[in-house]
Amino acid sequence: MREKTLTYEQLITIFEKDRLEFQEIRNSIKDLAIESQKTEMQIKEVSKQIEEHGRQIGGLHNNFGKFTEDLFYNSLEKIMFEKFGIQSFDPNRNRNLIGRGTIEIDAIGIVNGSINSVFLTEIKSRFSSKAIDQLKEIMNRFDTFYPEYRDKKKFGVIAIPQLSESQTKEILKAGFYPATLKNDLVVIETPKNFKPKAY
């Protein structure tokens, strides 16, 4: 079979066609690069907006947490006085020890005399099992940061505006007192057979 030979004009036509196709591909790639840059800029802008919304939500969460604490402080002292006989109530206790870190306690209620106890309160805006873990850690570290109360029994209170029955049971099972709001008042209700865990 004889190979077909191309004329000079045919070769020029093929090269010109290839050159035009190559130019179209280059232009398409250039357009894609421009679109990609635009998309990347849009993604960066959306990321900035998401980050800003995250900061705003975090601020709202912090404000809601502060609101919840303030809500509880107003009547928690009264109910702890009635239920446990506390003689002093101190909200927002933080203590720092070099090399040992910081301990943050939302409220401390102290009873002297024959009861000789300290009630440590963790206040949260909503329930999470982490609140129980946090309070356990606070209870275990308390004597290191507050050696002046070492001779007292320590009990835990978890205060949350709304608690379901199962959440209340989880708190009780951990040996802590559940404090919640009912009719805008703080209540600490426990079954008759409840035995709080003393640390």
N, CA, C and O of each residue as an XYZ file, in Angstrom:
796
protein
N       0.842     -1.170      0.000
C       0.000      0.000      0.000
C       0.889      1.235      0.000
O       1.828      1.345      0.788
N       0.577      2.148     -0.888
C       1.381      3.343     -1.037
C       0.934      4.426     -0.075
O      -0.259      4.699      0.051
N       1.921      5.061      0.626
C       1.579      6.145      1.557
C       1.162      7.382      0.775
O       1.708      7.692     -0.284
N       0.211      8.050      1.312
C      -0.282      9.252      0.656
C       0.640     10.401      1.023
O       0.920     10.600      2.205
N       1.099     11.129      0.091
C       1.953     12.280      0.355
C       1.094     13.533      0.411
O       0.117     13.697     -0.320
N       1.506     14.393      1.305
C       0.749     15.630      1.485
C       1.464     16.757      0.770
O       2.691     16.793      0.678
N       0.683     17.646      0.282
C       1.261     18.816     -0.375
C       1.623     19.830      0.704
O       1.191     19.742      1.853
N       2.436     20.798      0.281
C       2.850     21.867      1.186
C       1.640     22.612      1.737
O       1.589     22.916      2.929
N       0.695     22.901      0.904
C      -0.504     23.619      1.322
C      -1.318     22.807      2.331
O      -1.875     23.351      3.284
N      -1.373     21.495      2.099
C      -2.108     20.629      3.043
C      -1.418     20.613      4.413
O      -2.066     20.675      5.458
N      -0.070     20.526      4.371
C       0.686     20.564      5.643
C       0.450     21.882      6.376
O       0.228     21.889      7.587
N       0.495     22.973      5.662
C       0.262     24.286      6.259
C      -1.139     24.328      6.867
O      -1.315     24.835      7.975
N      -2.124     23.809      6.164
C      -3.509     23.792      6.650
C      -3.614     22.964      7.933
O      -4.283     23.366      8.885
N      -2.946     21.802      7.952
C      -2.974     20.941      9.163
C      -2.301     21.657     10.325
O      -2.831     21.683     11.436
N      -1.107     22.251     10.062
C      -0.395     22.971     11.139
C      -1.219     24.156     11.645
O      -1.265     24.419     12.847
N      -1.859     24.860     10.736
C      -2.678     26.016     11.128
C      -3.872     25.552     11.974
O      -4.222     26.177     12.976
N      -4.488     24.439     11.545
C      -5.619     23.885     12.303
C      -5.155     23.466     13.701
O      -5.816     23.751     14.699
N      -3.988     22.774     13.753
C      -3.436     22.358     15.060
C      -3.089     23.570     15.923
O      -3.327     23.587     17.130
N      -2.503     24.614     15.247
C      -2.148     25.826     15.990
C      -3.392     26.494     16.571
O      -3.361     26.964     17.708
N      -4.468     26.545     15.821
C      -5.717     27.154     16.294
C      -6.326     26.327     17.443
O      -6.811     26.884     18.428
N      -6.294     25.004     17.302
C      -6.802     24.137     18.376
C      -5.958     24.312     19.649
O      -6.479     24.384     20.762
N      -4.624     24.376     19.437
C      -3.732     24.583     20.589
C      -4.024     25.925     21.255
O      -4.046     26.027     22.482
N      -4.253     26.976     20.418
C      -4.563     28.305     20.959
C      -5.884     28.273     21.741
O      -6.003     28.893     22.798
N      -6.879     27.539     21.206
C      -8.161     27.403     21.907
C      -7.964     26.711     23.254
O      -8.555     27.109     24.258
N      -7.124     25.667     23.265
C      -6.840     24.952     24.523
C      -6.150     25.892     25.505
O      -6.493     25.922     26.687
N      -5.160     26.672     25.006
C      -4.469     27.636     25.880
C      -5.445     28.658     26.456
O      -5.393     28.990     27.641
N      -6.331     29.146     25.601
C      -7.329     30.127     26.057
C      -8.279     29.504     27.087
O      -8.653     30.151     28.066
N      -8.663     28.249     26.860
C      -9.536     27.547     27.810
C      -8.837     27.379     29.152
O      -9.433     27.578     30.210
N      -7.546     27.005     29.083
C      -6.772     26.844     30.327
C      -6.664     28.179     31.050
O      -6.811     28.246     32.270
N      -6.404     29.255     30.281
C      -6.301     30.593     30.866
C      -7.625     30.981     31.532
O      -7.637     31.509     32.643
N      -8.745     30.712     30.838
C     -10.070     31.005     31.394
C     -10.317     30.197     32.672
O     -10.847     30.710     33.657
N      -9.918     28.920     32.629
C     -10.069     28.074     33.824
C      -9.242     28.617     34.984
O      -9.690     28.613     36.131
N      -8.030     29.085     34.678
C      -7.161     29.647     35.725
C      -7.801     30.886     36.340
O      -7.767     31.079     37.556
N      -8.392     31.732     35.473
C      -9.064     32.939     35.973
C     -10.268     32.551     36.829
O     -10.472     33.105     37.910
N     -11.062     31.599     36.345
C     -12.222     31.124     37.120
C     -11.768     30.503     38.444
O     -12.403     30.693     39.482
N     -10.662     29.759     38.390
C     -10.126     29.123     39.600
C      -9.715     30.178     40.625
O      -9.970     30.028     41.820
N      -9.066     31.262     40.136
C      -8.684     32.356     41.032
C      -9.920     33.004     41.656
O      -9.943     33.304     42.849
N     -10.947     33.214     40.825
C     -12.186     33.800     41.346
C     -12.803     32.887     42.398
O     -13.246     33.349     43.450
N     -12.830     31.575     42.104
C     -13.398     30.610     43.051
C     -12.591     30.599     44.345
O     -13.151     30.548     45.440
N     -11.269     30.646     44.204
C     -10.410     30.651     45.390
C     -10.668     31.888     46.245
O     -10.713     31.804     47.473
N     -10.840     33.049     45.582
C     -11.135     34.278     46.315
C     -12.490     34.172     47.017
O     -12.646     34.617     48.154
N     -13.481     33.570     46.319
C     -14.800     33.397     46.933
C     -14.712     32.462     48.133
O     -15.337     32.705     49.165
N     -13.930     31.389     47.992
C     -13.756     30.448     49.112
C     -13.113     31.160     50.293
O     -13.537     30.965     51.433
N     -12.092     31.986     50.041
C     -11.446     32.736     51.122
C     -12.437     33.672     51.805
O     -12.446     33.791     53.031
N     -13.268     34.335     51.007
C     -14.274     35.260     51.559
C     -15.292     34.503     52.418
O     -15.636     34.946     53.513
N     -15.767     33.369     51.918
C     -16.719     32.554     52.680
C     -16.056     32.049     53.970
O     -16.688     32.030     55.027
N     -14.797     31.644     53.882
C     -14.071     31.174     55.070
C     -13.980     32.271     56.120
O     -14.155     32.017     57.312
N     -13.699     33.516     55.663
C     -13.638     34.654     56.592
C     -14.995     34.857     57.274
O     -15.069     35.090     58.480
N     -16.059     34.763     56.483
C     -17.408     34.947     57.035
C     -17.729     33.852     58.054
O     -18.294     34.127     59.112
N     -17.363     32.606     57.726
C     -17.603     31.493     58.657
C     -16.823     31.720     59.940
O     -17.349     31.512     61.034
N     -15.570     32.145     59.816
C     -14.742     32.407     60.994
C     -15.361     33.500     61.863
O     -15.404     33.379     63.087
N     -15.843     34.576     61.216
C     -16.477     35.672     61.954
C     -17.747     35.199     62.659
O     -17.991     35.544     63.815
N     -18.557     34.404     61.948
C     -19.768     33.865     62.581
C     -19.397     32.975     63.762
O     -20.067     32.998     64.795
N     -18.337     32.194     63.614
C     -17.869     31.342     64.708
C     -17.498     32.173     65.930
O     -17.832     31.820     67.061
N     -16.789     33.300     65.683
C     -16.430     34.188     66.806
C     -17.681     34.757     67.472
O     -17.772     34.824     68.698
N     -18.651     35.168     66.636
C     -19.889     35.733     67.183
C     -20.653     34.695     67.996
O     -21.160     34.994     69.077
N     -20.734     33.474     67.472
C     -21.431     32.403     68.199
C     -20.703     32.091     69.492
O     -21.333     31.895     70.531
N     -19.364     32.043     69.433
C     -18.583     31.815     70.649
C     -18.847     32.894     71.681
O     -18.964     32.615     72.874
N     -18.941     34.149     71.202
C     -19.242     35.252     72.117
C     -20.619     35.104     72.736
O     -20.802     35.348     73.929
N     -21.598     34.698     71.911
C     -22.945     34.470     72.444
C     -22.941     33.348     73.473
O     -23.603     33.442     74.507
N     -22.184     32.272     73.183
C     -22.106     31.142     74.121
C     -21.504     31.600     75.442
O     -21.990     31.244     76.516
N     -20.425     32.405     75.349
C     -19.800     32.913     76.582
C     -20.769     33.804     77.351
O     -20.869     33.720     78.575
N     -21.489     34.670     76.611
C     -22.456     35.547     77.268
C     -23.583     34.736     77.901
O     -24.036     35.051     79.001
N     -24.036     33.685     77.203
C     -25.102     32.852     77.750
C     -24.607     32.111     78.992
O     -25.344     31.956     79.965
N     -23.348     31.652     78.952
C     -22.763     30.996     80.120
C     -22.706     31.946     81.305
O     -23.028     31.555     82.427
N     -22.302     33.186     81.072
C     -22.237     34.202     82.131
C     -23.645     34.503     82.647
O     -23.854     34.641     83.852
N     -24.603     34.604     81.730
C     -25.992     34.841     82.126
C     -26.495     33.705     83.022
O     -27.144     33.942     84.041
N     -26.182     32.464     82.622
C     -26.616     31.298     83.403
C     -26.007     31.339     84.799
O     -26.699     31.106     85.790
N     -24.702     31.637     84.876
C     -24.053     31.716     86.179
C     -24.720     32.783     87.053
O     -25.032     32.531     88.217
N     -24.936     33.969     86.487
C     -25.571     35.051     87.247
C     -26.968     34.648     87.716
O     -27.365     34.949     88.842
N     -27.699     33.973     86.853
C     -29.044     33.508     87.182
C     -29.003     32.583     88.408
O     -29.831     32.699     89.311
N     -28.041     31.676     88.426
C     -27.931     30.735     89.533
C     -27.392     31.390     90.804
O     -27.874     31.093     91.898
N     -26.401     32.276     90.678
C     -25.812     32.880     91.864
C     -26.864     33.553     92.741
O     -26.794     33.504     93.969
N     -27.843     34.185     92.085
C     -28.836     34.947     92.834
C     -29.632     34.094     93.816
O     -29.986     34.574     94.893
N     -29.921     32.845     93.472
C     -30.723     32.045     94.404
C     -30.018     30.772     94.894
O     -30.519     30.090     95.788
N     -28.855     30.456     94.307
C     -28.122     29.261     94.735
C     -27.659     29.379     96.186
O     -27.741     28.419     96.952
N     -27.179     30.548     96.550
C     -26.720     30.751     97.929
C     -27.857     30.493     98.918
O     -27.665     29.848     99.949
N     -29.032     31.003     98.589
C     -30.187     30.839     99.484
C     -30.562     29.364     99.634
O     -30.764     28.886    100.750
N     -30.658     28.639     98.507
C     -31.065     27.236     98.586
C     -30.002     26.391     99.278
O     -30.327     25.435     99.982
N     -28.713     26.746     99.075
C     -27.645     25.991     99.744
C     -27.634     26.274    101.255
O     -27.296     25.405    102.058
N     -28.007     27.490    101.619
C     -28.136     27.807    103.039
C     -29.267     26.976    103.651
O     -29.112     26.399    104.727
N     -30.409     26.922    102.952
C     -31.556     26.169    103.466
C     -31.297     24.665    103.500
O     -31.654     23.996    104.469
N     -30.681     24.133    102.451
C     -30.509     22.684    102.343
C     -29.299     22.164    103.127
O     -29.374     21.114    103.767
N     -28.174     22.909    103.074
C     -26.934     22.413    103.671
C     -26.455     23.215    104.880
O     -25.545     22.788    105.591
N     -27.068     24.373    105.110
C     -26.643     25.207    106.231
C     -25.338     25.943    105.994
O     -24.609     26.234    106.942
N     -25.032     26.250    104.728
C     -23.758     26.927    104.460
C     -23.694     28.264    105.191
O     -24.696     28.955    105.370
N     -22.475     28.597    105.604
C     -22.273     29.850    106.332
C     -21.591     30.907    105.485
O     -21.678     32.102    105.769
N     -20.908     30.450    104.436
C     -20.361     31.431    103.495
C     -20.461     30.878    102.084
O     -20.327     29.676    101.856
N     -20.696     31.774    101.151
C     -20.892     31.408     99.749
C     -20.012     32.324     98.917
O     -20.117     33.547     99.008
N     -19.154     31.740     98.115
C     -18.195     32.529     97.354
C     -18.236     32.132     95.880
O     -17.731     31.070     95.515
N     -18.832     32.973     95.025
C     -18.862     32.643     93.593
C     -17.542     32.979     92.902
O     -16.755     33.793     93.386
N     -17.322     32.334     91.764
C     -16.159     32.608     90.908
C     -14.821     32.549     91.636
O     -14.116     33.551     91.750
N     -14.492     31.377     92.117
C     -13.201     31.203     92.794
C     -12.208     30.573     91.827
O     -12.415     29.454     91.357
N     -11.142     31.285     91.536
C     -10.063     30.764     90.702
C      -8.765     30.878     91.493
O      -8.520     31.869     92.180
N      -7.951     29.850     91.380
C      -6.666     29.900     92.061
C      -5.608     29.305     91.147
O      -5.825     28.285     90.492
N      -4.470     29.963     91.121
C      -3.366     29.564     90.271
C      -2.194     29.132     91.145
O      -1.837     29.841     92.086
N      -1.593     27.991     90.854
C      -0.394     27.549     91.559
C       0.715     27.344     90.544
O       0.530     26.641     89.551
N       1.858     27.950     90.787
C       2.987     27.812     89.864
C       3.344     26.341     89.723
O       3.556     25.642     90.714
N       3.407     25.889     88.499
C       3.761     24.503     88.219
C       2.610     23.521     88.359
O       2.750     22.352     87.997
N       1.486     23.971     88.875
C       0.327     23.075     89.061
C      -0.873     23.484     88.214
O      -1.833     22.723     88.090
N      -0.827     24.668     87.636
C      -1.935     25.113     86.801
C      -2.949     25.950     87.555
O      -2.646     26.563     88.578
N      -4.156     25.959     87.021
C      -5.251     26.774     87.561
C      -6.444     25.884     87.857
O      -6.674     24.883     87.178
N      -7.196     26.259     88.876
C      -8.469     25.597     89.151
C      -9.540     26.681     89.147
O      -9.381     27.729     89.772
N     -10.622     26.417     88.441
C     -11.735     27.366     88.352
C     -12.969     26.718     88.956
O     -13.396     25.645     88.530
N     -13.530     27.377     89.943
C     -14.710     26.856     90.626
C     -15.798     27.926     90.530
O     -15.579     29.086     90.881
N     -16.977     27.514     90.048
C     -18.050     28.494     89.858
C     -18.576     29.031     91.187
O     -18.924     30.208     91.286
N     -18.637     28.181     92.205
C     -19.083     28.651     93.527
C     -18.641     27.663     94.594
O     -18.611     26.452     94.374
N     -18.295     28.216     95.768
C     -17.927     27.400     96.928
C     -18.841     27.797     98.080
O     -18.951     28.973     98.425
N     -19.491     26.803     98.668
C     -20.286     27.020     99.878
C     -19.594     26.306    101.028
O     -19.217     25.141    100.894
N     -19.422     26.983    102.149
C     -18.670     26.418    103.276
C     -19.564     26.312    104.507
O     -20.301     27.234    104.857
N     -19.465     25.139    105.154
C     -20.187     24.903    106.409
C     -19.146     24.493    107.446
O     -18.380     23.552    107.234
N     -19.127     25.200    108.553
C     -18.210     24.849    109.639
C     -18.953     24.034    110.682
O     -20.044     23.530    110.411
N     -18.391     23.898    111.848
C     -19.053     23.196    112.950
C     -19.095     21.699    112.717
O     -18.181     21.125    112.125
N     -20.164     21.071    113.187
C     -20.256     19.609    113.135
C     -20.383     19.072    111.707
O     -19.962     17.948    111.435
N     -20.948     19.849    110.806
C     -21.081     19.398    109.415
C     -19.728     19.481    108.696
O     -19.369     18.574    107.944
N     -18.987     20.558    108.924
C     -17.609     20.723    108.467
C     -17.417     20.268    107.007
O     -16.663     19.335    106.730
N     -18.110     20.941    106.092
C     -18.097     20.522    104.682
C     -17.924     21.701    103.739
O     -18.158     22.857    104.094
N     -17.510     21.370    102.535
C     -17.401     22.348    101.457
C     -18.241     21.817    100.292
O     -18.158     20.641     99.939
N     -19.042     22.692     99.706
C     -19.868     22.332     98.550
C     -19.338     23.092     97.334
O     -19.382     24.321     97.287
N     -18.839     22.341     96.355
C     -18.273     22.938     95.151
C     -19.299     22.835     94.026
O     -19.840     21.762     93.761
N     -19.557     23.952     93.374
C     -20.608     23.996     92.355
C     -20.036     24.269     90.978
O     -19.230     25.178     90.784
N     -20.472     23.461     90.033
C     -20.160     23.655     88.612
C     -21.461     24.079     87.936
O     -22.450     23.345     87.971
N     -21.461     25.266     87.318
C     -22.661     25.798     86.662
C     -22.478     25.718     85.150
O     -21.466     26.166     84.611
N     -23.470     25.143     84.473
C     -23.429     25.015     83.013
C     -24.746     25.515     82.425
O     -25.785     25.466     83.083
N     -24.694     25.998     81.175
C     -25.924     26.470     80.517
C     -26.743     25.305     79.972
O     -27.958     25.422     79.811
N     -26.074     24.167     79.683
C     -26.806     22.971     79.251
C     -26.036     21.739     79.700
O     -24.839     21.799     79.978
N     -26.751     20.624     79.765
C     -26.156     19.393     80.288
C     -25.216     18.743     79.277
O     -25.471     18.713     78.073
N     -24.128     18.231     79.820
C     -23.194     17.394     79.074
C     -22.490     16.525     80.104
O     -22.238     16.968     81.224
N     -22.175     15.304     79.737
C     -21.447     14.421     80.654
C     -20.100     15.016     81.033
O     -19.525     14.663     82.063
N     -19.597     15.924     80.194
C     -18.326     16.585     80.491
C     -18.412     17.400     81.790
O     -17.418     17.546     82.502
N     -19.588     17.922     82.089
C     -19.760     18.692     83.329
C     -19.467     17.805     84.530
O     -18.846     18.248     85.496
N     -19.907     16.570     84.473
C     -19.646     15.619     85.558
C     -18.154     15.340     85.650
O     -17.583     15.335     86.741
N     -17.526     15.109     84.502
C     -16.082     14.853     84.481
C     -15.301     16.052     85.005
O     -14.336     15.893     85.753
N     -15.725     17.260     84.607
C     -15.060     18.478     85.079
C     -15.149     18.596     86.590
O     -14.160     18.903     87.255
N     -16.341     18.350     87.133
C     -16.502     18.482     88.577
C     -15.709     17.408     89.315
O     -15.160     17.679     90.383
N     -15.638     16.208     88.773
C     -14.815     15.159     89.393
C     -13.356     15.603     89.450
O     -12.679     15.419     90.461
N     -12.883     16.191     88.349
C     -11.496     16.662     88.319
C     -11.274     17.771     89.344
O     -10.257     17.788     90.037
N     -12.226     18.691     89.435
C     -12.129     19.775     90.423
C     -12.088     19.195     91.834
O     -11.279     19.612     92.662
N     -12.965     18.234     92.099
C     -13.023     17.619     93.437
C     -11.682     16.955     93.779
O     -11.196     17.061     94.905
N     -11.094     16.269     92.792
C      -9.836     15.570     93.028
C      -8.647     16.508     93.196
O      -7.678     16.154     93.866
N      -8.702     17.684     92.608
C      -7.593     18.641     92.683
C      -7.773     19.691     93.778
O      -6.838     20.433     94.080
N      -8.951     19.761     94.369
C      -9.302     20.850     95.280
C      -8.327     21.012     96.442
O      -7.887     22.129     96.714
N      -7.980     19.933     97.133
C      -7.107     20.032     98.310
C      -5.729     20.599     97.968
O      -5.106     21.266     98.793
N      -5.261     20.334     96.759
C      -3.958     20.872     96.338
C      -4.018     22.391     96.246
O      -3.068     23.074     96.627
N      -5.119     22.917     95.745
C      -5.250     24.356     95.543
C      -5.809     25.079     96.775
O      -5.564     26.270     96.966
N      -6.556     24.355     97.600
C      -7.164     24.959     98.795
C      -6.846     24.107    100.024
O      -7.744     23.483    100.591
N      -5.583     24.074    100.439
C      -5.215     23.228    101.586
C      -5.903     23.658    102.885
O      -5.992     22.873    103.829
N      -6.386     24.892    102.933
C      -7.058     25.374    104.151
C      -8.373     24.642    104.408
O      -8.912     24.711    105.513
N      -8.899     23.936    103.390
C     -10.147     23.177    103.555
C      -9.916     21.671    103.558
O     -10.864     20.895    103.441
N      -8.675     21.262    103.691
C      -8.323     19.840    103.589
C      -9.058     18.980    104.621
O      -9.369     17.820    104.352
N      -9.334     19.542    105.794
C      -9.986     18.761    106.859
C     -11.506     18.661    106.682
O     -12.181     18.005    107.476
N     -12.041     19.308    105.648
C     -13.500     19.286    105.436
C     -13.872     18.241    104.383
O     -13.087     17.941    103.483
N     -15.086     17.693    104.514
C     -15.621     16.819    103.472
C     -16.034     17.705    102.298
O     -16.538     18.813    102.477
N     -15.804     17.185    101.094
C     -16.173     17.946     99.891
C     -17.305     17.239     99.166
O     -17.273     16.027     98.955
N     -18.314     18.030     98.787
C     -19.444     17.522     98.022
C     -19.604     18.369     96.758
O     -19.247     19.547     96.741
N     -20.137     17.763     95.714
C     -20.295     18.461     94.438
C     -21.743     18.757     94.107
O     -22.648     17.982     94.417
N     -21.938     19.902     93.468
C     -23.256     20.330     92.993
C     -23.101     20.703     91.521
O     -22.212     21.475     91.161
N     -23.965     20.154     90.677
C     -23.976     20.553     89.262
C     -25.276     21.305     89.013
O     -26.370     20.762     89.171
N     -25.129     22.579     88.615
C     -26.287     23.454     88.411
C     -26.484     23.704     86.913
O     -25.598     24.218     86.230
N     -27.674     23.326     86.421
C     -28.020     23.480     85.013
C     -29.493     23.900     84.942
O     -30.329     23.306     85.623
N     -29.827     24.915     84.130
C     -31.203     25.416     84.109
C     -32.261     24.344     83.852
O     -33.291     24.323     84.525
N     -32.021     23.456     82.887
C     -33.008     22.416     82.579
C     -32.323     21.056     82.601
O     -31.285     20.851     81.973
N     -32.932     20.137     83.337
C     -32.415     18.772     83.415
C     -33.538     17.786     83.147
O     -34.630     17.908     83.703
N     -33.268     16.823     82.304
C     -34.238     15.750     82.091
C     -34.076     14.746     83.236
O     -33.133     14.832     84.024
N     -34.990     13.815     83.313
C     -34.922     12.799     84.356
C     -33.653     11.960     84.206
O     -32.997     11.647     85.200
N     -33.306     11.596     82.976
C     -32.105     10.770     82.762
C     -30.834     11.550     83.084
O     -29.877     10.975     83.601
N     -30.810     12.838     82.789
C     -29.644     13.667     83.120
C     -29.496     13.807     84.634
O     -28.391     13.745     85.172
N     -30.620     13.995     85.302
C     -30.598     14.074     86.761
C     -30.062     12.773     87.355
O     -29.258     12.795     88.288
N     -30.506     11.650     86.816
C     -30.032     10.347     87.303
C     -28.530     10.190     87.099
O     -27.836      9.623     87.942
N     -28.036     10.697     85.976
C     -26.598     10.608     85.693
C     -25.788     11.410     86.715
O     -24.730     10.972     87.168
N     -26.298     12.577     87.065
C     -25.629     13.416     88.074
C     -25.667     12.722     89.442
O     -24.661     12.665     90.149
N     -26.834     12.201     89.798
C     -26.978     11.503     91.082
C     -26.071     10.267     91.137
O     -25.461      9.985     92.168
N     -25.990      9.546     90.039
C     -25.154      8.340     89.979
C     -23.687      8.675     90.242
O     -22.954      7.878     90.828
N     -23.263      9.871     89.799
C     -21.884     10.317     90.033
C     -21.672     10.756     91.481
O     -20.544     11.020     91.895
N     -22.771     10.832     92.257
C     -22.670     11.237     93.665
C     -22.761     12.730     93.888
O     -22.418     13.222     94.963
N     -23.229     13.468     92.865
C     -23.350     14.919     92.970
C     -24.812     15.331     93.137
O     -25.732     14.619     92.734
N     -24.992     16.501     93.743
C     -26.331     17.077     93.879
C     -26.704     17.791     92.575
O     -25.904     18.567     92.054
N     -27.910     17.539     92.040
C     -28.355     18.285     90.853
C     -29.138     19.532     91.270
O     -30.099     19.449     92.035
N     -28.714     20.680     90.757
C     -29.454     21.924     91.002
C     -30.022     22.380     89.665
O     -29.315     22.418     88.658
N     -31.299     22.725     89.668
C     -31.932     23.165     88.423
C     -32.972     24.232     88.742
O     -33.223     24.547     89.906
N     -33.573     24.783     87.686
C     -34.588     25.818     87.872
C     -35.980     25.233     87.737
O     -36.270     24.483     86.804
N     -36.839     25.588     88.685
C     -38.261     25.252     88.605
C     -39.033     26.484     89.028
O     -38.854     27.004     90.129
N     -39.902     26.945     88.128
C     -40.672     28.171     88.390
C     -39.754     29.329     88.771
O     -40.027     30.076     89.711
N     -38.663     29.461     88.024
C     -37.687     30.546     88.194
C     -36.929     30.499     89.514
O     -36.285     31.480     89.887
N     -36.992     29.393     90.219
C     -36.246     29.247     91.474
C     -35.301     28.061     91.370
O     -35.613     27.061     90.724
N     -34.148     28.176     92.008
C     -33.205     27.059     92.039
C     -33.710     26.037     93.045
O     -34.099     26.374     94.163
N     -33.694     24.771     92.615
C     -34.063     23.685     93.516
C     -32.992     22.614     93.453
O     -32.389     22.370     92.408
N     -32.770     21.981     94.597
C     -31.881     20.822     94.675
C     -32.725     19.699     95.245
O     -33.002     19.653     96.443
N     -33.131     18.793     94.364
C     -33.999     17.694     94.780
C     -33.271     16.370     94.597
O     -32.702     16.087     93.543
N     -33.308     15.571     95.657
C     -32.662     14.252     95.603
C     -33.613     13.209     96.188
O     -34.435     13.527     97.047
N     -33.501     11.959     95.720
C     -34.324     10.908     96.326
C     -33.910     10.673     97.780
O     -32.787     11.000     98.163
N     -34.795     10.117     98.576
C     -34.501      9.909    100.006
C     -33.290      9.010    100.221
O     -32.559      9.176    101.197
N     -33.073      8.057     99.314
C     -31.979      7.110     99.492
C     -30.651      7.618     98.894
O     -29.670      6.876     98.861
N     -30.615      8.866     98.427
C     -29.412      9.397     97.792
C     -28.303      9.573     98.826
O     -28.509     10.147     99.895
N     -27.112      9.059     98.472
C     -25.930      9.248     99.301
C     -24.885      9.977     98.461
O     -24.301      9.401     97.543
N     -24.657     11.247     98.782
C     -23.671     11.999     97.991
C     -22.263     11.453     98.211
O     -21.941     10.933     99.280
N     -21.441     11.580     97.189
C     -20.058     11.142     97.316
C     -19.250     12.216     98.018
O     -19.228     13.368     97.585
N     -18.594     11.843     99.089
C     -17.730     12.768     99.830
C     -16.302     12.591     99.354
O     -15.807     11.467     99.270
N     -15.644     13.681     99.044
C     -14.247     13.635     98.630
C     -13.359     14.045     99.779
O     -12.137     14.073     99.636
